[in-house]
């Protein structure tokens, strides 16, 4: 599948695949926590798909806002906190494989 947008569900075959197979929950992993992970998790929530974000299988880079550098670990933590608040469970890969 080719992804051209921050969210994996916009203009991609993934949404069709999920619908055809009746998938209602999934695990989100990858890069970048502040962009694609965030956008995909929120979009999945918007279409009624329950997601878990494997926080130790995601990454980001240092961010910069108004001249201030936000270390990657801090940016990642902030986005994981926001996603875990409403949009999905934020878990570790060990928790996923143990369930």
C-alpha positions as CSV (number, residue, x, y, z in Angstrom):
1,X,0.0,0.0,0.0
2,X,1.2,3.5,-0.8
3,X,0.6,6.2,1.8
4,X,0.6,9.8,0.6
5,X,-0.8,11.6,3.7
6,X,0.0,11.8,7.4
7,X,-2.9,9.5,8.2
8,X,-2.9,6.0,6.8
9,X,-6.6,6.2,6.3
10,X,-6.9,9.1,3.9
11,X,-6.8,8.3,0.2
12,X,-5.3,4.9,0.9
13,X,-6.5,1.3,0.4
14,X,-6.1,0.6,4.1
15,X,-9.6,1.9,5.0
16,X,-11.2,-0.4,2.3
17,X,-9.1,-3.3,3.6
18,X,-10.3,-2.7,7.1
19,X,-14.0,-2.5,6.0
20,X,-13.8,-5.6,3.8
21,X,-12.3,-7.7,6.6
22,X,-14.5,-6.2,9.3
23,X,-11.5,-5.0,11.3
24,X,-12.6,-2.9,14.2
25,X,-9.4,-2.6,16.2
26,X,-5.7,-2.3,15.5
27,X,-2.3,-1.4,16.7
28,X,-0.5,1.7,15.4
29,X,3.3,1.7,15.2
30,X,6.0,3.6,13.2
31,X,7.3,7.1,12.7
32,X,6.7,10.0,13.4
33,X,4.8,10.2,16.7
34,X,4.1,13.9,16.2
35,X,2.7,13.4,12.7
36,X,1.7,10.0,11.2
37,X,1.1,8.2,14.4
38,X,-1.0,11.0,15.8
39,X,-3.0,11.6,12.6
40,X,-3.7,7.9,12.0
41,X,-4.8,7.2,15.6
42,X,-7.2,10.2,15.5
43,X,-8.5,9.2,12.1
44,X,-9.1,5.6,13.2
45,X,-11.0,6.9,16.2
46,X,-13.1,9.1,13.9
47,X,-14.2,6.2,11.7
48,X,-15.0,4.0,14.8
49,X,-11.9,1.8,14.9
50,X,-10.4,1.2,18.3
51,X,-6.6,1.5,18.3
52,X,-3.7,0.8,20.6
53,X,-0.5,2.7,20.1
54,X,2.6,0.7,20.8
55,X,4.6,3.6,22.3
56,X,7.9,1.8,22.3
57,X,7.4,0.9,18.6
58,X,7.0,4.6,17.6
59,X,9.6,7.4,17.3
60,X,9.9,11.0,16.5
61,X,12.6,13.6,16.0
62,X,13.5,16.8,17.9
63,X,10.9,19.4,17.2
64,X,11.2,23.2,17.1
65,X,8.6,25.7,18.0
66,X,9.2,29.5,18.3
67,X,12.9,28.9,18.3
68,X,12.7,26.4,21.2
69,X,14.0,22.9,20.6
70,X,11.7,20.2,22.0
71,X,13.8,17.0,22.5
72,X,12.4,14.0,20.7
73,X,11.7,12.1,23.9
74,X,9.6,15.0,25.3
75,X,7.6,15.4,22.0
76,X,7.0,11.7,21.9
77,X,5.8,11.6,25.5
78,X,3.5,14.6,24.9
79,X,1.8,13.0,21.9
80,X,1.5,9.6,23.6
81,X,-0.2,11.4,26.6
82,X,-2.6,13.2,24.3
83,X,-3.5,10.0,22.3
84,X,-4.0,8.0,25.4
85,X,-6.4,10.6,26.9
86,X,-9.2,10.0,24.3
87,X,-8.1,8.3,21.1
88,X,-6.7,5.0,22.1
89,X,-4.8,2.9,24.6
90,X,-1.1,3.7,24.7
91,X,0.7,0.4,25.6
92,X,4.1,-1.3,25.2
93,X,4.8,-4.0,22.7
94,X,5.2,-6.4,25.6
95,X,1.6,-5.7,26.7
96,X,0.4,-6.3,23.2
97,X,2.1,-9.7,22.9
98,X,1.1,-10.7,26.4
99,X,-2.6,-10.2,25.7
